[in-house]
Amino acid sequence: MADRLKPEVLQHLKKKTGNTDGTIRVQLSLLKRKFKGLTLNAAAQVYAEQHGTSILPKLTDVDKTSLASMQLSTIPKREVRVPAGKAAKPFKVFFEYATTDKFEKEHIDEINRAYNAGCYTATYILCRKVIENLIIGLLKKKFTKKPELYFDTGRGRFRDFNEVLKNLSTNKKAFDPTIHKAVERLVTKASAFKDGANDKTHSLFHIATRRELEDADVGSILALIASIAATV
């Protein structure tokens, strides 16, 4: 099927940006050239965000998947400044997840600073915090009429992480059939990561190592979350 720009998407962009059809189409072509694999309507979402608006509800699952792949591959690599006279030390972005949420960004920045400072126990626990909230975000977005899946109204707080993962697994059939395996895989990997983080939180004698963090495969967990989020 040909990659075509939806008429309603074009009309929305014209209304919100004040640009002409031709100007918008040229900009979308440039975005597609810059980000290989991006669909035309996904490029329209990128263009919309650049102009303070969004056409996300108008995207298909294919569009959302291509958008999520682009976002994960374009997170900038950074370097830290070091005192004069010393060689520059590369700044490794350990935790990569594209988000527009201010607080999620700040937490992710803190995780990467902690990792590069060699504070691996702190990194592990912060990763658990953000991963838990990203998965709660999936449930909030997918099950707007079922807050009980992630929020305990009787106690006035979010459910424990193990309950959240159990409810995600139990309700996996509510998601697109093509990602049921991804949901299962996410639950398995996030459960293992949760258990490891809990051990480090409650044990005075367990200091996490860099190897433990790398073996936890945080990148795969985040990729699974992004893939599922793109279909919601």
Secondary structure, DSSP 8 states (H G I E B T S, - for coil): ------HHHHHHHHHHH---HHHHHHHHHHHHHHSTT--HHHHHHHHHHHTT---GGG--HHHHHHHHHHHHH----EE----TTS---EE---S------HHHHHHHHHHHHHHHTT-HHHHHHHHHHHHHHHHHHHHHHH-TT-GGGTEETTTTEE--HHHHHHHHHHTGGGS-GGGHHHHHHHHHHHHHHHHHHHHHHH-TT----HHHHHHTTHHHHHHHHHHHHTT-
